Amino acid sequence: MRLFDDRSVAVCLAVSVALTGMLMVSGCSSDDLQGGKVHYSSYPPVSMLPPVSPGSPVLPAGFPTAIPVVKGLYALRSGAGGTQVLTVTGITPDALDDARKLFTAAGFEPQTFVGQEAFMNTRYLVLLGSEDLPDSFSLTYTVTTMSMPGIGSIPTSIPNLF
């Protein structure tokens, strides 16, 4: 006596495969398969820069006066090879356009240096960065001199050889 025929075994197998597949897929939605939704409120912005001291309304004495800087609160720190890094806080996002205008008015030439906005003249190369967080905006001026002791100045233009 045979309890199951071939047809009932096939139907039972098909139903079990379908149920298993539904259980496996039921935990996933189309959003999960396409990278999911990011809820920004649960991911606070993270700054790549170290925290800056509150700053002073007076430009630090060691900072070159030839570099035009927007008004704000200033914090200066030294970088590698004599590079100076000035962070300006207490400003609005409009300060970025103001900084660009100040550089142009002071005779600095706008450039792109390693993918970052830069301004240069015969004495300085200044990388201009901004950080726009929900509760604050800041500008960072990274200043490098265009000459190094014993090397001379770095050319700011390519001469016409022919």
N, C-alpha and C positions, 0 to 999 in steps of 0.2 A: 504494500500500500504506500502510495506516494502522497506526502502532505502538501508539497508545493509543486506547481508545474512551472515550466520555463517562463511563461508570461508573468506570473505573480512574482517570481524572483527578479525579473527585469524591472517591473514596476516598483518593487520595494527598493531596489538598488538606485533607480532614478530619483525616487522621493528622498532617500537618505543623502544622495549627492546634492540635490537641490537644497535641502535643509541645512546641510553643512556649509554650502556656499553662501546661503543667506545669513547664517550666523557669523561667518567670517567677514562678510561685507557690511553687515549691519552696524558695526562700530565705526565705519568710515562714511564720510559724506563727500560730495564732489569737491568741497572746499579743502578737505584733508588731502585729497589726491592732487590738488593743484597748489599746494603750498600752504593752505590754511589761511585763516584771517588773523591779522595781528591787531591786537587791542592795545593801542598806544598808551592808554591810560595806565596799563600795568607795567609798561617799560619806560621808566623815567630816562631822560636824555643823560648820556654819560660823556663828560668832557675828556678829550684826549690830552688836554693841557693840565699841568699841575695846578693846584689851587693858587690863586694870586692873592697877595695881601690887599687890604682894602684900598691902598694907594693914597696919594697926596695930590692936592690940586696944583702943586708946584712941580714943574718939570725937573727931574733929577739933574744934579750938577754935572754928572759925568756923561750925559747924553749930548750928542753933537747938535749944536744950535742950527746947523745948516739943514737939518731934517725938519720939514714942516709937519706938525702934529696937531690933531684936533684937540679941542679943550675937553678935559675930563679929569678923571682920577688916575694918576700914573704910578706904575710899579715897574722898576727896572731890575733885571737880573742879567748876569753875564752868561754867555754861551761859550762853546768851544772856539778856540783860536781867536779870542778877542771879540767875538760877535756879541752885540748887545741886543737884548730882547726887552722891548718896552710894551707893556700891556696897558691899554686905556680902557677903563670901565666907567660906569656912570653916564653912559651915552645911549643914544637911540640908533636904530639901524640906518637912519639918514646920515650918520657920521661917516659911513663907508664912502658915499658919493662925495661928501665934503673933503675927505682925505685925498681922494683922487684929484679933485680940483686944486687942492693946496699943492700937491706934488707937481701938477702941470704948471701952475702959476710960478712955482719956484724953479722951473727949468729942468725938472726931472723927466726922463723919457719913459713912458709906459712900456713894459716888457712882460713876457711870460717866461719864468725861470723854473724849470723842473715842474711844469704844470701849475705853478702858483703865480698869482699876480705880483709883479715886481715893478719898481721904479728905480732908475739909475741915472747918475750924472757922472762926471769925471772923478769924483771922490768916493761916492757911496753906492752900494747896491742895497735896496731896502725891499724885503719881502713883506707884503701886506696881507695879513690874514684876518678873518673875522669869525666870531663864534656867536651864533644867535640861539640862545636858550629861551625857554618860555618866560623866565623871570629876569633875564638880563641879556645885554649885548655888549660885546667887547671887541676891540681891535688889537692886533698884535703886530708890532713893527719889529722885524728882525733885521738889524743893521750890520752890514759887513763893509769894511773899507775896501776900496778898489786897488790898494797897493799893499804889499807885504814887505817887511824889511828885507833888503837884499835882493828882491825880485823886481821891483819897479811896479809901474801901474799896469793894470789889466786893460787891454784895448777896449774901447767902447764902440768902435766902428771898424769896419773892414776897409782898408784903403783900396782905391782903384789901382790895380797894378798894370793895366793895359790901356 
